[in-house]
Amino acid sequence: MVHPPLQAGGAAPREVASVALPTPYGQFQARAFETATGHVHLALVFGSVGDGTSLLTRLHSECLTGDAIGSLRCDCGVQLRTALRAVAAEGRGVVLYLNGHEGRGIGLVDKLRAYVEQDAGADTVDANLRLGLHVDLRDYGDAAAILSALGVASVRLLSNNPAKADALLRHGIAVESLRSLSTAAHRRNRAYLETKQVRLGHRRPTGEQLTEVPGTPVDVGALLGPLRPLADRPRVVLKYAQTLDGRIATRTGDARWISGEAERRVAHAMRAGCDAVLVGARTVLQDDPQLTVRMVPGASPLRVVLDTRLRTPLSAKVLSDDAATLILCGPGADPARRRGLVAGGATVREVAGGPSGLRVDAVLRLLRSLGVVSLLVEGGGRVITSMLRAAAVDRVVVSLAPMILGAGVDAVGPLGTTRVADGVRLVNRSVYLAGDDVLLGYDVHPAPAELP
């Protein structure tokens, strides 16, 4: 049975609580409104509503899995945080959190059932229809009434969904503009984002393709290549930035910054597109990277550090913020160091060792068993070389910076090749410009067998 859309109640929403709510983006005034439908919606107001015109506004539909748990099936949590940040930066605005909108109004249980249908091949529209559910049950009458109660007359709406603008207009709230909220797509939600555009009429962010990085002409989805699952290990994308003469650092190890800001934005979007990002302990000690997606709106991946002897300091940035960190060590690593890193928030796992560090095959099997399907390897040189030597790389992305260093750290060390014909063969070239840097993407030939 297909259910009708949710209807707003006849009575006006009633404000039942108001309190200051400090957030990482600034202090909002949280004002709760109870409606005749039984739902309590939360208006997060930043600054003064003033005359109620031209207010930057976000209507955010409840999404427990995305907002609270950080599910990568959707981009809801990223959009919520982006909207809060945008309103705070504006100095004036409101984010209206609409309860009862879970799964476009079908509720949490049916949303989870729809996920099962999606795993069986349905897109987000057909999944609902297969279950006899409406595609979108949401109504925005209560939202418009709450905005009116706040004194809002016209908005600049933060949304990719024109239906929200149309609904506000029908209920007497003027929409001056529709400002898109773009997110860096992940392998797990790219189809979801495409379905919203193709079948539900959501807007593309102005001037951008779905997988582009704001401010660059780079299609990150194409640059990463297909991230379909492999049977026994993650699909591995090797990414590094080098000078025109092939150096990833000076002789002293300095690597900041070989690439420009636009290229680094692309690198962050590539991280957002993968399940995990991996570096070696030397990179942590030398560069102290954070390995998050600070430069783009997206979800930070699992951070993986290959650290045979557990040299990662407790002050390392990979142990900061709320992104997860996995440190892989060899047999016999110092138990006291392990306890300290665990107390610092890292997960530490032991992996079999080899002649030059941890065994690559054992590392990749472990990551696959933990649910990592796509892995971005960023360095340093020893890790890059080990991955190539083990024939564990599926795609290579190299950023060429317009710079010559002379003697320095090579991107790739000895691979044991004695003939040109034995070199790693790269096919299916992609070329992009990111500022002054040139990005080259290639598949490694031959490609490994994929899961059916």
C-alpha positions in Angstrom: 0.0 0.0 0.0 1.3 3.4 -0.9 0.8 5.9 1.9 -0.2 9.6 1.3 2.3 12.4 2.1 2.5 13.6 5.7 0.2 16.5 6.4 0.9 19.4 8.6 -1.4 19.9 11.6 -4.1 22.5 11.6 -3.0 24.3 14.8 0.0 26.6 14.8 3.3 25.2 16.3 3.7 26.0 20.0 7.1 27.1 21.4 7.8 24.9 24.4 11.5 25.6 25.2 14.3 28.0 24.4 17.9 27.8 25.5 21.4 28.8 24.4 23.2 25.9 22.7 27.0 26.2 22.2 28.3 24.2 19.2 31.7 23.9 17.5 30.4 26.5 15.1 29.3 29.1 17.6 26.4 29.6 20.0 22.9 29.1 18.7 19.6 29.7 20.4 17.7 26.4 20.4 14.0 26.9 20.3 11.7 23.9 20.4 8.3 23.9 18.7 5.6 21.3 19.3 3.2 20.7 16.5 -0.3 19.2 16.1 1.3 16.2 14.4 3.0 15.3 17.7 6.5 16.1 16.5 8.9 18.6 18.2 11.0 20.5 15.7 14.1 22.4 16.7 14.9 25.9 15.4 18.6 26.7 15.8 18.8 30.5 15.5 22.1 32.3 15.1 22.2 36.0 15.7 19.3 38.3 15.3 16.3 37.6 13.0 16.0 41.3 12.7 13.4 42.4 10.2 13.0 38.8 9.1 14.1 39.3 5.5 16.8 37.5 3.5 17.6 35.1 6.3 20.0 32.3 5.5 18.0 29.2 6.3 18.3 25.5 6.2 15.4 23.0 6.5 17.1 19.8 7.6 15.2 16.6 7.6 15.9 14.3 10.5 18.4 11.5 9.7 19.5 9.5 12.7 21.9 7.3 10.7 23.6 10.2 8.9 23.4 13.0 11.5 24.2 11.1 14.7 26.0 7.9 13.5 27.8 9.3 10.5 26.5 6.8 7.9 28.1 7.1 4.6 25.0 5.9 2.7 23.9 9.6 2.6 25.4 13.1 2.9 22.9 14.3 5.5 25.3 14.7 8.4 27.8 16.5 6.2 25.1 18.9 5.0 23.9 19.5 8.5 27.3 20.5 9.7 28.0 22.5 6.6 24.7 24.4 7.1 25.5 25.2 10.7 28.9 26.4 9.7 27.5 28.6 6.9 24.9 30.2 9.1 27.4 30.9 11.9 29.8 32.4 9.3 26.9 34.6 8.0 26.3 35.8 11.5 22.5 35.5 11.2 20.3 32.7 10.2 18.4 29.6 11.2 18.8 25.8 10.8 15.4 24.2 11.3 15.8 20.5 12.3 12.6 18.7 11.3 11.7 15.6 13.2 9.5 13.0 11.7 11.3 13.3 8.3 13.4 10.2 8.8 14.0 8.4 5.4 12.0 11.2 3.6 9.2 10.6 6.0 8.9 6.8 6.0 10.5 6.3 9.4 13.6 4.7 10.7 12.5 1.0 10.4 11.3 1.3 6.8 14.4 3.3 5.9 16.5 0.4 7.1 14.3 -2.0 5.1 14.8 0.3 2.1 18.5 -0.1 2.6 18.2 -3.8 2.2 16.4 -3.2 -1.2 19.2 -0.8 -2.2 21.8 -3.5 -1.4 19.9 -5.8 -3.7 20.3 -3.3 -6.6 17.4 -0.8 -6.3 18.1 3.0 -6.2 16.6 5.0 -3.4 13.4 5.7 -5.3 12.7 2.1 -6.4 13.6 0.8 -3.0 10.7 2.7 -1.4 8.3 1.7 -4.2 9.3 -2.0 -3.8 8.2 -1.8 -0.2 4.9 -0.1 -1.1 6.0 3.2 0.3 5.7 6.7 -1.0 8.9 8.1 -2.5 8.8 11.3 -0.3 6.2 11.7 2.5 7.6 15.0 3.9 5.4 18.1 4.3 6.9 21.5 5.1 3.8 23.3 6.4 5.0 23.1 10.0 8.4 24.4 8.9 6.8 27.5 7.3 4.7 28.1 10.4 7.7 27.9 12.7 9.6 30.4 10.4 6.6 32.7 10.6 6.6 32.4 14.4 10.3 33.3 14.5 9.4 36.5 12.5 10.9 35.2 9.2 9.4 36.6 6.0 11.9 35.7 3.4 14.8 33.3 3.2 17.9 32.4 1.2 17.5 28.7 1.3 20.4 26.3 1.8 19.3 23.3 -0.2 19.7 21.4 -3.4 16.0 20.4 -3.3 13.7 22.8 -5.2 10.7 21.1 -3.6 11.6 22.7 -0.3 11.5 26.1 -1.9 8.2 25.4 -3.6 6.7 24.3 -0.3 7.8 27.4 1.6 6.4 29.6 -1.2 3.0 27.8 -1.0 2.9 28.5 2.8 3.7 32.2 2.5 7.5 32.3 3.1 9.3 34.1 0.2 12.4 32.3 -1.1 14.8 34.9 -2.5 17.4 32.3 -3.7 18.3 28.6 -3.5 21.9 28.1 -2.4 23.3 24.7 -3.2 25.1 22.6 -0.5 27.7 20.5 -2.2 29.5 17.6 -0.6 32.5 15.5 -1.5 31.0 12.2 -2.8 32.0 8.9 -1.2 32.0 5.6 -3.0 29.1 4.5 -0.8 26.8 7.5 -1.5 27.6 8.5 -5.0 24.7 6.6 -6.5 22.4 8.1 -3.8 23.5 11.6 -4.8 23.0 10.8 -8.5 19.5 9.4 -7.9 18.5 12.6 -6.1 19.5 14.6 -9.1 18.2 12.4 -11.9 15.0 11.1 -10.4 14.0 13.6 -7.7 15.0 16.8 -9.5 17.6 18.0 -7.0 19.9 20.7 -8.3 23.6 20.2 -9.2 25.7 22.7 -7.3 26.2 25.7 -9.6 29.1 25.3 -11.9 30.1 21.9 -10.5 29.7 18.3 -11.5 28.6 15.9 -8.8 32.1 14.9 -7.9 34.0 18.1 -8.5 35.9 19.9 -5.8 34.7 23.5 -5.2 37.2 25.9 -6.9 38.8 23.3 -9.2 37.8 21.7 -12.5 38.7 18.2 -11.2 36.2 15.3 -11.4 37.4 13.4 -8.3 35.2 10.4 -9.0 36.9 9.9 -12.4 40.3 10.5 -10.9 39.8 7.8 -8.2 38.4 5.4 -10.8 36.0 2.5 -10.0 36.1 1.6 -6.4 34.2 -1.6 -6.7 35.0 -4.3 -4.1 37.8 -6.9 -4.5 37.6 -10.4 -3.0 40.5 -10.4 -0.6 41.8 -6.9 -0.2 40.7 -3.2 -0.6 41.0 -1.5 -3.9 44.2 0.6 -3.6 44.6 4.0 -5.0 48.2 5.3 -4.7 48.4 9.1 -4.5 51.4 11.4 -4.1 52.6 14.8 -5.1 56.1 15.3 -6.6 58.2 17.9 -8.3 58.9 17.8 -12.0 62.2 16.0 -11.2 60.4 13.3 -9.2 61.1 14.4 -5.6 58.5 14.1 -2.8 60.7 15.9 -0.3 64.0 17.6 0.1 67.1 15.8 1.4 66.1 16.9 4.9 62.6 15.4 4.5 60.8 18.7 4.1 57.6 18.2 1.9 55.5 21.3 2.8 54.1 22.3 0.5 55.1 20.8 -2.8 51.6 21.1 -4.2 49.4 24.1 -4.2 46.2 24.8 -2.3 43.9 23.7 -5.2 45.7 20.4 -5.5 45.5 19.8 -1.7 41.7 20.4 -1.9 41.6 17.6 -4.5 43.6 15.3 -2.2 41.1 16.0 0.6 38.2 15.2 -1.7 40.0 11.9 -2.7 40.2 11.0 1.0 36.5 11.8 1.4 35.8 9.4 -1.4 37.5 6.4 0.2 37.0 4.2 3.3 40.6 4.7 4.6 43.8 6.6 4.0 47.2 5.1 4.8 50.7 6.4 5.5 53.9 5.1 7.1 55.3 6.0 10.5 58.1 8.1 8.9 55.4 10.4 7.3 53.8 10.8 10.7 57.1 11.7 12.3 58.3 14.0 9.6 55.1 15.8 8.4 52.7 15.2 11.3 49.7 15.0 8.9 46.1 15.1 10.2 44.7 13.0 7.3 41.2 14.5 7.4 39.0 16.3 4.9 39.3 19.8 6.3 39.3 21.5 2.9 36.1 20.0 1.5 32.7 19.2 3.0 32.8 15.4 3.4 33.4 12.5 5.8 37.0 11.9 7.0 38.1 8.3 6.4 39.7 5.8 8.7 43.3 6.8 9.2 45.8 3.9 9.0 49.4 4.2 10.1 52.0 1.5 9.3 54.2 1.7 12.4 56.2 -1.5 13.0 57.8 -0.3 16.2 55.0 2.0 17.5 57.0 5.2 17.1 53.8 7.4 16.6 53.9 10.1 19.3 50.9 10.7 21.5 50.9 14.3 20.3 50.5 13.3 16.6 47.7 14.9 14.7 46.5 11.6 13.5 45.3 11.1 17.1 43.4 14.4 17.1 39.7 15.2 16.5 37.0 12.5 16.2 38.2 10.7 13.1 39.2 7.1 13.7 42.8 6.0 13.7 44.2 2.4 13.2 47.9 1.8 13.9 49.3 -1.4 12.6 52.4 -2.7 14.3 54.7 -5.7 14.1 55.2 -8.6 16.5 57.1 -7.6 19.6 56.1 -3.9 19.7 56.5 -2.2 23.1 53.3 -3.1 25.2 53.6 0.2 27.1 53.6 2.2 23.9 50.6 0.2 22.7 48.7 1.0 25.9 49.5 4.7 25.6 48.3 4.9 22.0 45.1 3.0 22.8 44.5 5.4 25.7 45.0 8.2 23.2 42.1 7.0 21.2 43.8 4.8 18.5 43.1 1.2 17.7 46.3 -0.8 17.6 46.5 -4.2 15.8 49.5 -6.5 15.2 50.4 -7.6 11.7 52.9 -10.1 10.5 56.3 -8.6 9.7 58.4 -9.0 6.6 62.0 -8.3 5.6 61.4 -4.5 5.1 58.5 -3.8 7.6 55.0 -5.1 7.8 53.8 -7.6 5.2 51.7 -5.8 2.6 49.4 -8.7 1.9 48.7 -9.1 5.7 48.0 -5.4 6.1 45.5 -5.4 3.2 43.8 -8.6 4.3 43.3 -7.2 7.7 41.8 -3.9 6.4 39.4 -5.8 4.1 38.3 -7.9 7.1 37.5 -4.6 8.9 35.2 -3.5 6.0 37.7 -1.3 4.2 36.8 -1.6 0.5 38.7 1.5 -0.9 42.1 2.5 0.4 44.0 5.7 -0.5 47.8 5.3 0.1 49.6 8.7 0.4 53.1 7.7 1.4 55.9 8.1 2.2 58.4 6.7 -0.3 59.0 3.4 1.5 55.2 2.6 1.7 54.7 3.7 -2.0 57.6 1.4 -3.0 56.3 -1.5 -0.9 52.8 -1.3 -2.3 54.1 -1.3 -5.9 56.6 -4.1 -5.3 53.8 -6.2 -3.8 51.7 -5.6 -6.9 49.0 -4.3 -4.6 48.1 -1.0 -6.4 45.1 -0.7 -8.7 45.4 3.0 -9.6 48.1 5.6 -9.4 47.4 9.3 -9.1 50.5 11.6 -9.3 50.4 15.4 -8.9 53.2 17.2 -10.7 54.2 20.5 -9.1 55.9 23.2 -11.2 59.1 22.9 -9.1 62.6 21.4 -9.3 64.4 20.5 -6.1 67.4 18.6 -7.4 68.7 16.0 -4.9 65.9 14.9 -2.5 63.7 12.0 -1.6 62.5 9.9 -4.5 58.8 9.1 -4.8 59.5 5.4 -5.7 62.5 3.3 -4.6 63.9 0.1 -6.2 61.3 -2.3 -7.5 63.7 -5.0 -8.6 63.2 -4.3 -12.3 66.1 -4.9 -14.6 64.4 -4.4 -17.9 62.1 -1.6 -19.1 59.6 -4.3 -20.2 59.3 -5.3 -16.5 58.2 -1.9 -15.3 54.7 -1.3 -13.8 52.5 -0.6 -16.8 49.9 2.2 -16.5 46.8 2.6 -18.7 43.6 4.6 -19.1 45.1 8.0 -18.5 43.2 10.9 -16.9 44.6 14.4 -16.9 43.4 17.4 -14.8 44.7 20.8 -13.8 44.4 22.0 -10.2 45.8 25.5 -10.0 49.4 25.3 -11.2 49.6 21.5 -10.6 48.9 18.8 -13.1 47.1 15.6 -11.9 47.7 12.4 -13.8 45.6 9.3 -13.1 46.2 5.8 -14.4 45.0 2.3 -13.9 47.6 -0.3 -13.2 47.6 -3.1 -15.8 46.4 -5.8 -15.5 43.5 -5.1 -13.2 42.7 -7.7 -10.5 39.5 -9.8 -10.5 36.5 -8.1 -8.9 33.7 -9.5 -6.8 30.6 -10.3 -8.8 
